[in-house]
């Protein structure tokens, strides 16, 4: 009690923030979890307070594989995993290559460093709409150059069907690599130059310097960057929604499929159950990320 009195002023200062967090985060999460246990759909929506309580039936439909909606949701998780397996390594490698170049001294380096952030700071609504135009079947630049080079005989449809995921992946890599570059460049600037001098005296080639000095010392930054990217990729939404619309078809990811199931099909119970599953996955990844970050902190 004396401890509380001593810090009463501090508690009063953070109280408004805690109340806001309660209304903005805690209550919606608890309410969403409760709705996931209801059969709340277009037929029961009129009297939603009396919607049938079905327990874990919605979760059973997701994981049993016997229902089309569950199978589609699991496929959307598979799709986002494929999306992450391509975009994360590609963004990292491009970011690392550019960071290594920008870590060298040359005229105009400061301006180039600023310019590489252009894709990252461009609003999603602008960037992905531009890429949507680039991948248009009839007027898009991709088909224009493919036809000009003779690689295809007729315009390809990029934003529907099997190629839709590829189009989003290309746009996401373009949008995301500058962030990886920025983080890795900060890591590179923290490596003592004396280590490279010693390596040169020992006769190490540039590749050996990268292998034995640069990459090991970038590992703490790399681990944090990769795990954060995994979490962000799991709730990817803007790029899919802007480029492919509200029904991406085979390119559905969990966020877009939840939107469609809950707000287009008005199946709020199932949509909430899917949201709870997605939140559980992201929570596990977050705990994993914190453990990695703690390990990275010890290594650094």
PEJO-V990142 format. One record per residue. PHI is phi as a letter, one per 40 degrees, with the letter a starting at -180 (999 if undefined). Layout:
phi: [PHI,PHI]
This chain:
phi: [999,d,c,c,c,c,b,c,c,c,c,c,c,c,d,d,c,c,c,c,c,c,c,c,b,c,c,d,c,c,c,c,c,c,c,c,c,b,c,c,a,c,c,b,c,d,b,c,c,b,c,d,c,b,g,c,c,c,c,c,c,c,c,c,g,c,b,c,c,c,c,c,c,c,c,c,c,c,c,c,c,d,d,c,c,c,c,c,c,c,c,c,c,c,c,c,c,c,c,c,c,c,c,c,c,a,c,g,c,c,c,c,c,c,c,c,c,d,c,c,c,c,d,d,c,c,c,c,c,c,c,c,c,c,c,d,c,c,b,c,c,c,c,d,c,c,c,c,c,g,c,b,c,a,d,c,c,c,c,b,g,c,c,c,c,c,c,c,c,c,c,c,c,c,c,c,c,c,c,c,c,c,c,c,c,c,c,c,c,c,c,c,c,c,c,c,c,c,c,c,c,c,g,c,c,d,c,c,c,c,c,b,b,c,c,c,c,c,d,d,c,c,c,c,c,c,c,c,c,c,c,c,c,c,b,c,a,d,c,c,c,c,c,b,g,c,b,c,g,c,c,c,b,d,c,c,c,c,d,c,c,c,b,c,c,f,b,c,c,c,c,c,c,c,c,c,c,c,c,c,c,c,c,c,c,c,c,c,c,c,c,c,c,c,c,c,c,c,c,c]
